[in-house]
């Protein structure tokens, strides 16, 4: 287990979790916010995207009250991304997450998850800043992140392909 905060637990992704990712990333309700409804995942796609990659992402499963409900990943920003975002020599982490079990939406769990991960990154990874890049239309997620102390920095135009269209994203940061 990476960390626990009350009923919330975050642990590293295991091979057996691939079926959970397929379930969540083939659900149109989840895909509307994460990856896009035109981009469902099957087992092969999950295995390639989450298990066969040689990236610096630490991939994790989120549990709440003993049930696996979502996914979160974090990673140190590489020099190219730091430059793109306008940062220099700082310890900066990025993170991405979703709650895959729709029945757990709107219960404050996302806010608990994001704030707990930020605390973990600051205390255990010595992060000076934590950044995310939610799409500008996703006011639901942005509200959650702002509750956790994130601030909008600037618009990243045409930053992410979502449902066949490049979308603007907010660069948001938590500054310690």
N, C-alpha and C positions, 0 to 999 in steps of 0.2 A: 504494500500500500504506500502511495506517495504521501498522502495526508488525509486527515479526517477532521471535520468540523461538525460536531453534533451528529445528526443523522446522515450527513453528506460524507461520502468517501470517494476519493479519486485514486485509482490504481492504474498501473501500466496495462496497456492493451496486450492481450494474449491471443494466440492463434485461434483458440476456441471462440473468441468474440466475433469472428468474421460473420457468423450467422446474425448477430445483433446488428452489425453495420448494414448487412443486406436488408434486413427488415426495416431499419430506420431510413436508409437511403434509397428505398423504393416506395416510400410513403409520400404521396403527392403533397400532403400537408407539411411535412418536414422539408421536402424538396423546394417548396415555394420560397423558403427562406435560405436554404443551404444547398448549393449546387444547381438548383433549377429543376423544374418539373420535366424538362426535356432531357434530363441527364440522370435517369435512374441507374442504380448500381445493381449488378448481379454478382454472384460469388466471384467470378473471374475478375471483374472490375475492382471489387473490394480488395482481393488479394494483391492485385497489381498496385493499387493506389496506397494501400495501408501497410502492406507487408513486404513488398519487393523493392521499395524505394531506399536509396542510400542518402537520405537527407538528415538534417540535424533535428528534425521534429521529434519531440517526446510525445508519443501518442498514448492517450489514456481513456479509460472507461469511467463514467460517473455513476455512482450508486447512491440511491437515496432510500433510507429506511430498509436496507437490505435488498433492494431491487435495482437492477441495471437499467438506467434511464437515459443515458446520453454519452456524449463523446466530447473530449477536450484535448487540444494539443498546444504545446508551447515550444518555442525555438528562439535561439539567439539570432538577432538580425545580422545578416551578412553585410559586408562592406558595400556591395552594390545597392542593396535595399536601403541601408542607412543614407547613402548619398542621394538616392531617389527621394527619400522622405525629408532630406535636409538636415540630417544629424551627422555629427562627427564622432569623436572618440568618447563614447559613453557605452555602458553596458545596457543594451536595450533588448528586450524580449518581445516577441509577438505571440499572440495566442488567437485561437479560433475554437469555437465550441457550438454545440447544439444539444437541445434536449430532444431525444428521439421518441420518447413516449409522450404522445400528445396529451394524455390525461394528466401529466405533471406540469403542463404549461399554466401560467398565470397563478402560480402558488408561491412566488418569491424564491424559488429554487435557483433560477438563473442568476439572480442578484447574489445569492449566497455563494454560488459556484464561482462567479467572476471575482467577487471580492476575496474569497478564500484563495483562489489561484494567484491573484495579485500579491497577497500577503506571502504566500509560499515563494513566489519569484523574488520578492524583495529580501525575505529572510534567508532563503536557502541558495539562491542563485546570484545574490547581490545585484539584482536589477536596479538600475537608476531610473529607468522608464519602462513602461509596458505600453505597447501600441497595438491597435487593431484598425481594420479598415472596412467597417460595415457599409453596405450600400446606402446611399442617401435616402432612399424611399423607405428603408426599414426602420421607421421611427420607434417601433416596439422595442427592437434590440438597442437602439441608441438611447432610449429612455432608461433602460436597464443599466447600460454602461455608465451613463451620467450619474445614476444613483450610487454607483460604485466609485465615483470620483474621477472618471475620465472626462477630459475636455476636448472639444473639437479644435483641431489645429488648422486644417485646410482641406479643401476639396481635392480629390485625386480624379481628374476627368477621365472618363472612359477607361476605368481601371480594371473592371472585372466583367468577364463574359457571363451573362445570366439570361437564360431562356432566349438565346439567339441574338442578344443585344449587349453591346458594351455599356456598362452602367457606371455612373459616377459613384465614388465612395468618399466617405469622410475618413481622413486620417485623424484618429483620436488617440490621446495619450493619457496615461496615468504617470504623473511625475512625483517621485518620492522626495 
